[in-house]
Amino acid sequence: MTNFALGPCGRVAYDVAGAGTQPPLVFVHGWCCDRSHFEEQFAHFASDHQVAALDLRGHGESDAAVPGSGNYSVEALAHDVRAVTEDAGLHRPVLVGHSMGALVGLTLAQPDTISALVMVDPASVTNEKAKTFFRESFSAVAADSDQSWRTAFVNGMFLPTDHVRREEIIAAMPRFSPEMAADMMLAMGEFDGVSALRKAAVPVLSIGSASPTNSSADLRSVCPAISIGQTVGSGHFIHLEVPDQVNSMISRFLAVNDLRGRLPAQ
């Protein structure tokens, strides 16, 4: 059964499962996606963690905000995550965010909020060329009423060998409101990922695809303590295409940072 937290823009839908003394994990999807994209990780880690996966505002079963006025900024989306963690009683979870969801996680990467951050093929943190593309694409996305621009854009996120939910995702992502999609595209382009990563005060893992947006060297130059992983044989949706690789890296990251089996602070 879907749960609903009350966020600043209305109801925020989420699923919750699992139990145990392990730190909880919260899964945050990317641009124009939904919580089902983390179904493999949700099921895997529910065996010994409490887990939650949410739909950000305007996605899945969550209420939408009116585009404009910063309602779809990266910082604004972080309020939806806070609403879910408070509603579900998840104390200092490990946040696992895909693409835009990784940027949302960076805004929360302080020890009073989360215990660690896993960025799953994150959107641009250090890649200024990609940020410029996002900013300059705002008008094209906002005018994309026939979905052609976004269909081509999403198609480019896949390798020729990717197959898991490929056609479904290519068809589904462009169906979102063009205005909402454009707002989030602009938000990713304007987000100061370098400053956010530099300020991160919790352990951070970045897991890249076969062609990651952010180079390992650039990420390490900003955050020397960051852990870096890269999957084999997958485009942007690595958590769907090669879930075993992603799950193994997350598990190892939790272990080496002494996050497995730790009781929540009282």
C-alpha positions in Angstrom: 0.0 0.0 0.0 1.3 3.4 -0.9 2.1 5.8 1.9 1.8 9.6 1.7 3.8 12.2 3.6 2.7 15.8 3.7 5.2 18.0 1.9 5.3 21.7 1.1 3.5 21.1 -2.2 1.0 18.4 -1.0 1.2 14.7 -0.8 4.5 12.8 -1.4 4.0 9.2 -2.2 6.4 6.6 -0.9 6.8 2.9 -0.2 8.5 1.5 2.9 9.6 -2.0 3.9 12.2 -3.9 5.8 13.5 -3.8 9.4 16.6 -4.5 11.4 19.4 -2.7 13.1 21.0 -1.6 9.9 20.8 2.1 8.9 17.8 2.9 6.8 18.1 3.6 3.1 16.1 6.2 1.1 15.9 6.0 -2.7 15.4 9.1 -4.8 14.7 8.8 -8.5 15.9 11.1 -11.3 14.4 13.6 -13.8 11.0 12.5 -15.0 11.2 9.1 -13.4 9.5 7.5 -10.4 10.1 5.3 -7.4 9.7 2.1 -9.3 13.1 2.7 -10.9 14.7 1.6 -7.6 12.7 -1.6 -7.3 15.7 -3.8 -7.5 17.6 -2.0 -4.7 14.4 -1.6 -2.6 13.8 -5.3 -2.6 17.5 -6.2 -2.1 18.3 -4.0 0.8 14.9 -4.6 2.6 16.3 -7.9 3.8 18.3 -6.2 6.5 17.5 -2.5 6.3 14.4 -0.4 6.6 14.0 1.1 3.1 11.9 3.8 1.5 11.5 4.9 -2.1 9.6 8.1 -2.9 8.1 10.0 -5.8 9.3 13.5 -6.0 6.6 16.2 -6.5 5.0 16.0 -9.9 6.2 12.4 -10.4 4.4 9.1 -9.9 1.6 9.3 -7.4 2.9 12.5 -5.7 1.1 15.9 -6.0 2.5 18.4 -8.5 3.7 21.9 -7.9 3.0 24.8 -10.2 6.0 25.2 -12.5 8.0 28.4 -11.9 9.0 30.3 -8.7 11.7 27.7 -7.9 9.1 25.0 -7.1 11.3 22.4 -9.0 14.7 23.6 -7.9 17.1 20.9 -6.5 16.8 22.5 -3.1 13.0 22.5 -3.3 12.9 18.8 -4.2 14.9 18.0 -1.1 12.0 19.1 1.0 10.0 16.1 -0.3 12.8 13.8 0.9 12.7 15.4 4.3 8.9 15.0 4.5 9.2 11.3 3.8 12.0 10.6 6.2 10.1 12.4 9.0 6.8 10.7 8.2 8.4 7.3 8.1 10.6 7.9 11.1 13.9 7.2 9.3 16.7 8.7 11.3 19.8 9.8 9.4 19.3 7.4 6.4 21.7 6.6 3.7 20.4 8.5 0.7 20.7 6.8 -2.7 19.9 9.1 -5.6 19.9 8.5 -9.3 20.9 11.3 -11.7 18.9 14.4 -10.6 18.2 12.5 -7.3 21.9 12.5 -6.6 22.0 16.3 -6.7 19.0 16.3 -4.3 21.1 14.1 -2.1 24.0 16.6 -2.2 21.8 19.3 -0.7 21.2 17.0 2.3 24.7 15.7 2.8 25.2 16.8 6.4 25.5 14.4 9.4 22.4 15.8 11.1 20.3 14.8 8.1 21.8 11.7 6.4 24.6 9.3 7.3 25.9 8.8 3.8 25.2 9.6 0.1 25.3 7.2 -2.8 25.2 9.0 -6.2 24.0 6.6 -8.9 25.2 7.9 -12.3 24.7 11.5 -11.1 23.7 14.4 -13.3 26.3 17.0 -13.7 28.2 17.9 -10.5 31.5 19.0 -12.0 30.8 18.9 -15.8 30.3 22.5 -16.8 29.7 21.6 -20.5 26.7 19.5 -19.4 25.4 22.2 -17.1 25.5 24.7 -20.0 23.6 22.2 -22.2 20.9 21.8 -19.5 20.5 25.6 -19.2 20.4 26.2 -22.9 17.9 23.4 -23.4 15.2 25.1 -21.2 13.3 26.7 -24.1 13.4 23.6 -26.2 12.0 21.4 -23.5 9.3 23.9 -22.5 8.1 24.0 -26.1 8.3 20.2 -26.6 4.6 19.6 -26.8 5.0 16.8 -29.3 7.6 15.1 -27.1 10.1 14.7 -29.9 13.0 16.6 -28.3 12.7 14.7 -25.0 12.2 11.3 -26.8 15.5 11.8 -28.6 17.2 13.0 -25.5 16.1 10.0 -23.4 17.0 7.6 -26.2 20.5 8.8 -25.9 20.7 7.7 -22.3 20.9 4.1 -23.3 23.7 1.9 -24.8 22.7 -0.2 -27.8 23.0 -3.3 -25.6 20.7 -1.9 -22.8 17.3 -3.7 -22.7 15.7 -3.5 -19.2 12.6 -1.3 -19.4 14.2 0.6 -22.3 11.1 1.1 -24.5 8.9 1.8 -21.5 11.2 4.5 -20.2 11.7 6.1 -23.6 7.9 6.4 -23.9 7.2 7.4 -20.3 9.7 10.2 -19.6 8.6 12.6 -22.3 4.9 12.4 -21.1 5.7 14.7 -18.2 4.6 18.3 -18.4 7.0 20.1 -20.7 7.0 23.1 -18.3 7.8 20.9 -15.3 10.5 19.0 -17.2 12.1 22.3 -18.4 12.1 23.7 -14.9 14.0 20.7 -13.6 16.4 20.8 -16.6 17.2 24.4 -15.8 17.6 23.6 -12.1 20.2 20.9 -12.9 22.0 23.3 -15.0 22.0 26.0 -12.4 22.8 23.8 -9.4 26.3 24.4 -7.9 27.3 20.8 -7.5 31.0 21.7 -6.9 30.2 23.7 -3.8 27.6 21.2 -2.6 30.1 18.3 -3.0 32.9 20.3 -1.4 30.6 20.9 1.6 29.4 17.3 1.9 30.2 16.2 5.5 29.2 12.5 5.2 30.8 9.6 3.2 30.0 9.8 -0.5 30.0 7.1 -3.2 29.6 7.9 -6.9 28.7 5.0 -9.2 29.1 5.8 -12.9 27.7 4.3 -16.0 29.8 3.2 -19.0 30.0 6.9 -20.0 29.6 8.9 -16.7 28.8 12.6 -16.9 31.4 13.5 -14.2 35.0 12.3 -14.5 36.5 10.5 -11.5 39.4 12.9 -11.5 37.1 16.0 -11.3 35.0 14.5 -8.5 38.2 13.6 -6.5 39.6 17.1 -7.1 36.6 18.5 -5.3 36.1 15.8 -2.7 39.4 13.8 -2.1 37.6 11.3 0.2 34.9 10.3 -2.3 34.6 6.6 -3.2 34.3 6.0 -7.0 32.7 3.0 -8.8 31.9 2.3 -12.4 29.6 -0.3 -13.8 30.4 -2.5 -16.8 28.0 -2.6 -19.8 25.3 -0.2 -18.9 24.0 3.2 -20.0 22.4 5.8 -17.6 20.0 3.5 -15.9 22.6 1.3 -14.2 20.4 0.5 -11.2 17.9 -1.2 -13.6 20.3 -2.7 -16.2 23.0 -4.1 -13.9 21.5 -4.1 -10.4 23.8 -6.7 -9.0 26.8 -4.5 -9.7 25.2 -1.5 -8.2 23.9 -3.4 -5.1 27.4 -4.9 -4.5 29.1 -1.5 -4.6 26.5 0.0 -2.2 27.0 -2.9 0.2 30.8 -2.6 0.1 30.5 1.2 0.6 28.4 0.7 3.7 30.8 -1.9 5.1 34.0 0.1 4.6 32.4 3.1 6.2 31.2 1.1 9.2 27.6 1.8 8.4 26.3 -1.8 8.4 24.8 -2.9 11.7 25.1 0.4 13.4 22.2 1.2 15.8 20.5 4.6 15.2 21.8 7.3 17.5 19.5 8.0 20.4 
